[in-house]
Amino acid sequence: MILLIIIWFLTYLTIDRKIDHLNNFSYKSYQVSQDFSTNIKRFQTFLLYGYKEKDFYIHHNQKDLSQYISNLNRQRAAINSIYKESRELQIEINEKQMLRLFNKIDLLIANVNQYKKIALIRGFKDYGIEGKMRNKAHFLEEKKYLKAFTILQFRRHEKDYMLRSEKTYLQKFQNLYNNTIQSNEISPVSKQILKDYKRYFDTLVMLTNQLGHAQNLGLNGKINQSNEEIENLFNLIISYNEIRINQLKANLFYFQIGQTLLMIAIALFLCVYISKYFTKDIKLLSLDISNFIFSNFKNTNSNLLQQSSIKEVNFLLNSYKILKEKLNENLVALEKNNETANNTAKFKTQFLANMSHEIRSPLNGVIGMLNILKTSPLNSDQSEYIEIAEHSANHLLGIVNMILDHSKMEAGKIKLEQHPTHLKNELSKLIRLFEYRIKDKNIALHFNFDERIESNILCDNLRLQQVLINLLDNAIKFTTVGNVKLEVSHIEEHDNIQKINFRVMDSGIGIDVNKTEQLLLAFEQADLTTTRKYGGTGLGLTISNQLISLMGGSKLNIIALKEGGSSFSFDIPFKINKTSLVVENTANTSISSNKNSVNKALIVEDNLINQKVLRKLLDKINIPADIANNGIEAVALFEKNDYDIIFMDLHMPEMDGFEATKKIHSLAKYKAKNIPIIAVTASAFDEDKIKAIANGMDDFVSKPIVLKNLEETIVKQMKLHYSV
């Protein structure tokens, strides 16, 4: 085994080194190509400035040109080294391309050397042919053998040609020369000097054409063409080499994988062989356990040996047999309990899903329209009917909310809020909610409030009323004759903490003393016949008890009264609010009277009923609105029109509210003037509100939408945005 590992390791190292060599080869090829491209700039620098330097004509040396030629020779040697290395690495490079590359570089070196030779002969200013030509011209000018105007014309045609390389200036030079040489005014000495001047000029033109400075012709053009061809050849060779290198690396990689898999297979074979040899009895035990498990613990047949030669294994065999027998005895009872638990869980899950999701959305339409209808002109009977219908709708919503609250309770997501509260006023309003039910059942409802209780306390009024509504609702539901009482008593006060007792008593059907604890379990009632006769979900008392505990109160105390009926009581400590006074808010919030008014709103909602409800509610407070059926339409309408506020549904087809909000935030129009975006959804969980705020929405309104809540949200957000 160790020998196999050593062989595998050495082979792995060899392959790894070859891959490194291939990577180095690829890098060298690329580096030579980059060096060549960089080297071209040296020759271009020589063409721009180097040929004008004095050292070039005196010492026949110029640093850019010399470095360029030296680099070409070094690159030629490097390419030859790469070619040899490719043979060693078995890369199988393209021989024809490499041969062309060698020839092109050799030709380039020859052309550059020739270019240098001709450039030295041609000269510049005072050197070479150009220097001799200038001397002749200066001589004619100094000795005044020719008229100054004639000499000036010669020099001008000479300069024009040297700058522009156009044949027109050659012709002008030639015509001027012919006219001057044939003139009777020129002396024989001047004529000879002028001929020399002309001869040097012709030689200069010829050498310039050979070099090809101006039009990228001649040797200059050949050198540039060679540079371009060599660069292209480099790219082709490197691309071809990369393909071959990648193929070789892939082959080496697969070879490594194959070798590793082979080693693993050999190691597994040896391990299995050794394990089989030393653990025969363990294997039989494992096989029997597997068969027992796969049979769902029903196959009691066994092929195990009665005893094992290994003491520890023998102990395992005996223990396993005993465990198997005990397990078989409990299987029947366990299956029955499991079936019961599954049925209960299935019922609860189905109940929660149906009640919370199927009822809440249409309730938005019912409660929304009732709110709108309630604000229209009504007579006393109609107002009473609307109030009864609204009470029924709110009661149905309460059932849905109880289911949601129970879900949140189980998940530990209920959070309490502390607000200044006038407890007596709030409970008086609460009592009035049950007046119609009391009249219908012809029973009495009494409210006794201890005046020692502070009028200004800090509490979560919504959750406290939820508990009391549950208890009063149950008391009225199970009472047919007699009365229902709500008593609120002062217990004690210490360090600005006032402990208050709440008790709801009734003269109804009463409860079984032995089943009071059962009442606090979810979906449970003391007698199943009460569900059929009186209705109910079995959640009210469970949620109430949990809410009382969250508020720091005692456990809900349930007592069966001797005279008949039942009593439900609990204690909660409340902090006395010393910082501010509770003011009864009787004035209606008015959007139109606020200086930060809303001229137009955008409703983003895919449900037709909910569109109508929200539009009607906005009409009631004099806010016109456009409607978008999804997020895509919302973005388009926002870009087209001006809005002061947006009501955004969260879950819509094509583009949901979260994505639409992000799109609107990214628009330049929103950045110039941001407006509040209010999330509107049937979801009632805190995580939905957190997610909406985290995605850029400014506030959250839950369905069913209440007009008062809607107005308060609009006013709050408009004030916030105008104050920024």
VEXLUMZA-107574 format. One record per residue (C-alpha): x, y, z negated; residue in one letter. Coordinates in steps of 0.2 Angstrom, whole numbers, plus 5000, padded with zeros to 4 digits. Example, Ala and Ser with C-alpha at 12.3 -4.5 7.8 and 13.67 -1.06 7.14 Angstrom:
# VEXLUMZA-107574
506249784961A;506849954964S;
***
This chain:
# VEXLUMZA-107574
500050005000M;501450124995I;502350085011L;500850125022L;500650285013I;502550325017I;502350285035I;500750385036W;501550535028F;503150535039L;502050515055T;500950665049Y;502550765046L;503250725064T;501550775072I;501450935061D;503250985067R;502850955085K;501251065083I;502351195076D;503551185091H;502151205103L;501551355093N;503251435094N;503451395112F;501751485115S;502351635105Y;504051635115K;503151635131S;502051775126Y;503451875118Q;504451865135V;502951925144S;502752075132Q;504552115133D;504552125152F;502952235152S;503852355139T;505452345149N;504552425164I;504352585155K;506252605154R;506352605173F;504952725174Q;505852835162T;507352835173F;506352885188L;505653035179L;507153095170Y;508652975170G;509153005189Y;509453195184K;510753155171E;512553205174K;513253045166D;512352945179F;513353025193Y;515053045184I;515152885175H;513852785185H;512952745169N;511252795163Q;510552715146K;508752685152D;509252605169L;510652505161S;509552445147Q;508252395160Y;509452295170I;510152215154S;508452165148N;508052085165L;509551975164N;509151925146R;507351895151Q;507951785166R;508951685153A;507451675141A;506351605155I;507551475159N;507651425141S;505751415140I;505751305156Y;506951185148K;506051185132E;504351145141S;505250995148R;505750935131E;503950965124L;503250875139Q;502051025143I;502150995162E;502151175167I;501851225185N;503451205194E;502951315209K;502451465198Q;504051455188M;505151445204L;504251595211R;504551685194L;506351655195F;506451715213N;505451865209K;506551915195I;508151885205D;507451995219L;506952125206L;508752125199I;509452145217A;508252285221N;508652375205V;510552365208N;510252425226Q;509152565220Y;510552615208K;511852605222K;510852715234I;510352835221A;512152865217L;512552905235I;511053015237R;511553115221G;510653255213F;510953445213K;512953455213D;513253275215Y;513253155230G;512453195247I;511253325239E;512753415231G;513753415247K;512153485256M;511953625243R;513853665245N;513653695263K;512053805261A;512953905247H;514453925258F;513353995272L;512454105260E;514054175252E;515054205268K;513454285276K;513754185292Y;511854185294L;510554305290K;509954295272A;508154275279F;508654125290T;509654035276I;508154065264L;506953985277Q;508153835278F;508153815259R;506253835258R;505953695271H;507253585262E;506453615245K;504653585252D;505153425259Y;506053365244M;504553405233L;503153345245R;503953225257S;502853285271E;503553265289K;502853445293T;504253525283Y;505553405292L;504853475309Q;504953655303K;506753625297F;507153545314Q;506353695324N;507253825314L;508953725316Y;508653715335N;508253905336N;509753955325T;511053835333I;510553905351Q;510654085346S;512054195353N;512254275336E;512954125327I;514854105327S;515753945331P;516253925313V;514553955306S;513853835319K;514953695313Q;514453725295I;512653725300L;512853565309K;513653485293D;512253555283Y;510953475295K;511953305294R;511953305275Y;510053345275F;509653205287D;510653085277T;509753145261L;508053115270V;508552945275M;509152895257L;507652975249T;506552865261N;507552715256Q;507252745238L;505452795241G;505252915226H;503753015232A;502552895240Q;502952735230N;503752665246L;505452595249G;506452515235L;505352605222N;503852525230G;504652355230K;505252365212I;503452415207N;502752275217Q;503952155210S;503552215192N;501652185195E;501952015203E;503051955189I;501752015176E;500351925185N;501451765186L;501851785168F;499951785164N;499651635175L;501051535168I;500551585150I;498651545153S;499151375161Y;500351335147N;499051385134E;497851255142I;499151125141R;499751165124I;497951165118N;497650995126Q;499250925118L;498750995101K;497050925103A;497850755107N;498950765092L;497550815081F;496450665087Y;497950555084F;498150625066Q;496250595063I;496450415070G;497950375060Q;497150445044T;495550345048L;496550195051L;497450215034M;495850245025I;495150085033A;496649985028I;496550065010A;494750025009L;495049845015F;496349825001L;495249904988C;493749794993V;494849644993Y;495649674976I;493949724969S;493149574975K;494449464968Y;494449544951F;492649594949T;491549444955K;490449444940D;490249634940I;489749634958K;488449504955L;487749614941L;487749764952S;486849674966L;485549614954D;485349784946I;485149854964S;483849724969N;482949764953F;482949954957I;482449934975F;480949824970S;480349964959N;480749864943F;479549724948K;480749584953N;481149484938T;482049344947N;483949334944S;485449244952N;486649294938L;487749174929L;487249134911Q;489049174905Q;490549264912S;492449224908S;492649404904I;492049444887K;491549624891E;490649574907V;489749434897N;489149564884F;488449674899L;487549524906L;486649484890N;486249674887S;485549684904Y;484349534902K;483649614886I;483449784894L;482549704909K;481349614898E;480949774888K;480849884904L;479549764911N;478449774896E;478349964897N;478049974916L;476149954916V;475950084902A;477150204911L;476250184928E;474650224919K;475350374911N;476150434926N;474550424936E;473650524923T;475050654923A;475050664942N;473150684943N;473250824930T;474650914939A;473750904956K;472150974949F;473051114941K;474051154956T;472551144968Q;471451254956F;472851394954L;473051394973A;471251404977N;470751534964M;472151654966S;472451664985H;470751624992E;469751754982I;470851904979R;470851964997S;468951965000P;468852044983L;469752194989N;468352225002G;466952194989V;467752304975I;468352434988G;466652454995M;465852464978L;467052604973N;466652694989I;464752674987L;464852724969K;465452894974T;464052924986S;462353014981P;461352874971L;459852874960N;459852804943S;459252634948D;460452624962Q;461852674951S;461352534938E;461352404952Y;463052464958I;463752454941E;463052284938I;463852224955A;465452304951E;465452224934H;465152054942S;466552084955A;467752134941N;467251984931H;467751874946L;469351974948L;469651944930G;469551754933I;470851764947V;471951874936N;471851754922M;472451614933I;473851724939L;474251774921D;474351594916H;475551564930S;476651714925K;476551654907M;477251484911E;478651564921A;478951684907G;478751844919K;477451944909I;478152104903K;477252224891L;477152414892E;477052534878Q;475952684880H;475052814868P;473352744865T;471752814856H;471252634850L;469452684845K;469052774861N;469752624872E;468752494862L;467152594863S;467352594882K;467652414881L;466052374871I;465052474884R;465652344898L;464552214889F;462952314887E;462052244902Y;462452064897R;461852094879I;460252164886K;459952014898D;460251884884K;459251984871N;460651984858I;461552114848A;463352174849L;464052264834H;465752364834F;466452394817N;468052504817F;469152544801D;469352734800E;471052704791R;471752654808I;472852794817E;472052864832S;473752874841N;474752714843I;475952634855L;475252474864C;474952394880D;473152434881N;472852334897L;473452174889R;472552204872L;470952234881Q;471252074891Q;471251974875V;469752054868L;468752044884I;469151854884N;468551834866L;466951944868L;466551864885D;466651684877N;465651744862A;464251814872I;464251664884K;464051544870F;462751644860T;460951634865T;460151694848V;460851814835G;462351934837N;464151954842V;465352064832K;466952144835L;467852204819E;469452304819V;470252314801S;471752404794H;472852274785I;474452374780E;475652514785E;477552514783H;478952624792D;477752694805N;477152514809I;475252484807Q;474652304806K;472852284812I;471752134812N;470552104826F;469051984824R;467651924836V;466251834828M;464651754835D;463151654830S;463251544845G;463451354848I;464951344837G;466451224839I;467051064832D;468251094818V;469350944824N;469551024842K;470151204838T;471951164843E;471351094859Q;470551254864L;472251334865L;472751214879L;472651274897A;471051214907F;470451134891E;468751154882Q;468051074866A;466650994875D;466650964894L;464750984894T;465051174891T;465951194907T;464451134917R;463151234906K;464151394903Y;465551394916G;467351444913G;469051394918T;469751344901G;471151474903L;470451624893G;470951574875L;472651504881T;473151664889I;472451764875S;473451674862N;475051694873Q;474751884875L;474551904856I;476151814854S;477051924866L;476352084857M;477152014841G;475551954834G;474951804824S;474351644832K;472451654837L;471551594822N;469951494826I;468651454813I;466951364814A;465751464803L;464651374790K;463151474795E;463451434813G;464451504826G;466351534827S;467651664822S;469151714832F;470451824824S;472251884825F;473452014818D;474552134828I;475852264822P;475752434832F;476952574831K;476252744827I;476552874840N;477253034832K;477953114848T;476453164858S;474553174856L;473353064867V;472253174877V;470653104885E;470753124904N;469053164910T;469553274925A;469553184942N;471153184952T;470953294967S;472153274982I;471453414991S;471653534977S;473453494974N;474753604983K;475653454989N;474153395000S;474153255012V;473753305030N;473753125037K;474152955032A;474652795041L;473852625036I;474852475040V;473752315038E;473352165048D;471652125040N;470152215047L;469152225031I;470652285021N;470952415035Q;469152475033K;469152485014V;470752585013L;470252705027R;468552735018K;469452765001L;470552885010L;469052975018D;468352995001K;469753104996I;469853195013N;471353105020I;471253055038P;472252905043A;472852805058D;472952615058I;474352495063A;474052315064N;475852265061N;477552325058G;478052355076I;476452465079E;476852555062A;478652605068V;477952665085A;476652775077L;477852845065F;479052895079E;477552975089K;476553065075N;476853155059D;476253075043Y;476353125025D;476152955017I;476252775023I;475252625015F;476252465020M;475552295018D;476952165014L;476452015024H;475952035042M;476251945059P;477651995071E;478552115059M;478152115040D;478152265029G;479952245022F;480652245040E;479552385045A;480152495030T;481952465035K;481652515053K;480752675048I;482152715035H;483452705049S;482552825060L;483253005062A;481453075060K;481352995042Y;483053055037K;482553225042A;480953215031K;480753065021N;478953025016I;478252905002P;477952725008I;476752634996I;476652444996A;474952374997V;474652184995T;473552054987A;475151984977S;475052034959A;476751964953F;478052074946D;479352004958E;478352064973D;478452244966K;480252224962I;480552164980K;479552304987A;480552434978I;482152354982A;481752365000N;481552545000G;479652564996M;479252704984D;477752634974D;476552484973F;474652464974V;473852294971S;472252234979K;470852254975P;471152444977I;470352554965V;470052734970L;470652814954K;472252714955N;472452754973L;472252944969E;473452944955E;474752854965T;474652974980I;474753124968V;476253054959K;477253014975Q;476853184983M;477453274968K;479053174967L;479453204986H;479053384986Y;480053414970S;481653334978V;
***
